[in-house]
Amino acid sequence: MSLQDIKDSLYSVIKTMSVVDFIDIALLTYIVYMLLKLMRETRAGQLIKGICLLVGAYVIFKYIELKAVTYLIKQTIDIGLIAVLILFQPELRRALEKVGRTRMGLQMFGFGESRSDLHERWSPAIQAICDSCIELSATFTGALIVIERQVRLGEQIETGTIMKAKPSKEIFGNIFYPKTPLHDGAVIMRDGIILAAACFLPKPQKEELVNKKLGSRHRAAIGMSENSDAIVIVVSEETGMISIAVDGVLTRDYTHEKLKTFLTNELIENPTEAVIASKVTAPSRLKRRKKK
């Protein structure tokens, strides 16, 4: 078959396709892309790869009629699918949440906001957060600030004290001052407002792998960022260092300018796509100790 024959065949196929067929192909391509992305970015992806290999082996062995091996592989595949749903439920949940937080997902359900609205809501809050963190850092006062995004943090909010206060240096200072009743916990912010204080946060999913040098605030920040899309800011009471946890990754050594740049990019300029802090600044990164 010549190259011209191949072109003619492709042209004849395309001529018979309708608009619905093109939409069908586009949707199928997107689904395959998301599945491949899931396999690459989550631990569950490794198990899914193994299941795919077993499916391929199952087809081959069934074709050559190896009944015993075919039966064994089929049972293994069934168990493997259940194992994916049970053992890797957190990873699958976060992957689906990430799909819902894409620009297309937000706009489809009407959750997107204009940049001017976001700027009006978050610009004063960002300034107050940055000023407060620098002041708390200078006095070695520990702080833990959670900025809620698309994933609602109702469970964590219920553990704290509802405030609904406009953020300011004075408010943050009063909350995190060591002798106040609200200092031992996290502040949770929603829509540019301090919604609650003294909130308890979840532990990291693999706490044994977290660097032993990290204190309880940093561990809580990693745990909260693993379980949601929240931005978690930590001020160390030992070193005064300002850190941020996003998607389970802790980045450290933020200045006022770096912190403001990061928060502005995440909350106003690019609110629907998570950007790792090192792309905006170049602070040191610290998440987990590698297994020996």
N, C-alpha and C positions, 0 to 999 in steps of 0.2 A: 504494500500500500504506500503510495507516494504522499508527500507532504500536502499536496493539493487535495488529495482525497480526504485526508484527515481534516483539513480546513473546511471542505464542503460538508463533511459529516457533522462537525461542530456547528456550522452555520444552520444546517437543517434542523438540528436539535433546538438551538436557540430560537429559531423562527416559530417553533411549535409551543414554546413556553409562554405562559401568561404572566401578568403582574403578580398574581397570587403565588405562582411557582417561585418567582424571584424572592418574594417575601418569605416564603417557606425556607428557601436555601439560606437566606440571611439570618433567620432566627435559629436554624439548626447550627450554622457556623458560630453564632454567639454562644449557644449552649455548650458546644464542644470546647470553645475557648475558655468558658468559665470552669468547665470540668478539668481542663488541663491546668488552669491556674490554681484550682483547688488542690490538685495532685502535687503541684510544685511547692505550694506555700504552707501546707499543713502536714502534720505527722500522719493523719489519716490517709494522705495521698500515697504514702509508701505501701500501706495495706491495700489500697485500691489498685495500685500497680500489680501487686501480687495476685489479686483476684482476676485482673485482666489476663495475666499470663495463664492462670488456671482455666479461664474461659476458653482461651485459644487452644490449650492442651485438650480440653473437654471436646471441642469440635473435631479436632484431629483424631482423637482416640475413638470417638463415636463413629466417625467415618470409616475407620478400619475395624470397627466392631469389637473393641476390647471392652467387654461388658463390665467386668469386675472393676477395672481401673476407672471406667467412665462413671460408674455408680459412686465410687469413692470420691472422685473429684467433684461430682455434683453435690454430695453432702458437704464437702469442704467449702464449696462456694456459698451454699446456703448459710453455713455457720459464719463464714467470713463477712457476709453482708450484715448479719445481725451484730457481729463484733464491731463493725465500723460504726453502726448507729449507737451502740452502748458505750464502748470504750473511748470513742473520739467525739462524743456529743458536744463538748465545749468548742473544739476546733470547727466542727460542722456548723454550730450555731454562729460563731464569729464570721465564718465564711459567708453564710446567708445574710447576716447583718451587713457585711461589707458590700454585698450586691445591692441591698436595699438602700445603702448610703451613697451609691453612685449618683451622679448628676441626673441620669435618666430616671433612676428609681425615685428620687425625690420629686422631680418635676411631674412624673406620671401620677403621683398621688397628691400633688399640690402642696408639698412641704417646703419647697424652695422659697428663699427670701431674697429680696433685692439687696444689692451691696449697700445702698444708701441706708436701708433699714438696719442692716447689720452694723454699719459704721455708727449710726446714732445710738444703738443699743450697747455696743461693746467698746467703743473708743474710750469713754470715760472710765469704764470698768478696767480696761487694760492698763490705763495710766495709774489707777489706784492700786492695782495688783503689783505693778512694777515698782512703784514708789514704796509700797509697804514691804515688799520682799527685800529691797535694798536696806531699808531701815531695820527690819528684823534681823537681817544678816549681820549688820554692823554691831548689833547688841547680842549676837549669838542666841537669839530667841527662836526656838523650833516652830515650824509652821507646816501645815499640810492643806493645800487648796486644790479642790477638785472642780474642774470646769466641765459641766455636762454639755454634751453635743447631741447627736441624734438618738443615742441609746439612753432611755430614761433611767434614772437611778432611784426609783421610788423605794426600793428595799433599804438602801443605805440612808436615805433621807428620813425614813421612819425611825431609825435608831438614834437620831440626834434631836436637837432643839430647833424648831422652826423659827426663823428670824424675819425673812423677807425685808432685808435692809439694803440700802444703797451702799455700795462698797466705798471705803475711804481708808486712809492710813489710820485714822483714829479707831474705826471699827475693828480693823484687823489687829491693831495693837491691843485693844481691850480683850479681844477673843483669845489671842495667843499668849498674853501675859501669863507667866507660869502659875501665879496664885489664883487665877480666875477659874470658875467651875467649868468653862467651856474650852479650856486650852488643850485638854487631853483628847483629841479627836480631830476629825477633818471638817473643814468648811466646804460645803457644796454650793456651787454657783450655777444658776440657770438664767438664761436670757439677760445676762449682765447684772443680775441681782444676787446678793447673798441669800440663798434660800434656807439653809440650815447650818448649824454648827455642832461640834462634838459628835460627829457621825462616825460610826465604825465601818471600816473598809475590809473587804475580803483579803485573805492571805494569798500569796502567789501559788499557782497551781503545782509547781514543783519547788517547794520551799527549800528542799535539801540541796538544790542546785544554785540557789541564790548566794552571792558572795557573802561570806560570814562576817565581813567587816561592816556590812550595811546594818543600820539600826531599824527599829520597828517602823518608823515613818517611811523610810525608803522601801521597806518590804511591802508595806500597805499600799504605797504608790504603784509599785510593780503589779501587785495583785489586782488593784482597781483597774489599771490600764489593760490588763490581760482580759478582764471580764467585761469590758465596755470600750467605747471609742473615746472616752474622756481624756482630757489633758490634766495631768496631776503634777502640781508644783510642790516641791519640798525645799524647806530651808532647814539646814542642819544646825542643831543647837550646839554641836561640838566644834565644827569647823566654820560655820556661817555660810557654807557653800550652798548655792542655789542649783537645784536639779529639776529635771522634767522627765516624767514617765509617759510614754505613748506606745500603745500596742505591745506592752510588756518590755519595752526597751528603755533603760534609764540613761539619760544624757546629763552631763554635769558641767559645772563651772560657768554659769550664766552671769553676764553683767546686765545692767539695766537696759542697755541698748540691744543686746542679743535677745534678752527676754521679750522686750517690746516687739522686736522684729518678728520673732517666732509666733507670738500670740496674734499679732496683726495678720500675719499670713494665714494662720490656721483658722481664725475666727471671722475674719472680714474678707480678705482677698481670695482665699481658697478654702471655703468652709466644708466642701463636700468631698475633698480628697485629702487623705492623711499624708503629710509630708514629714519624713524623718528629720529631726532637728539638725542633724549634721549637714543637711543640704542647705540650710539657711545660715548656720554658723559652723564653727568647727570645735565644739566642746568635746571633752573626752567622753567616751561611751563606756558604760558599764552595765551589764545585765546579769550574766550568770557565769559561774566558774565552769570551765570545760571538764567533762568527765575524764578521769585518768584511766 
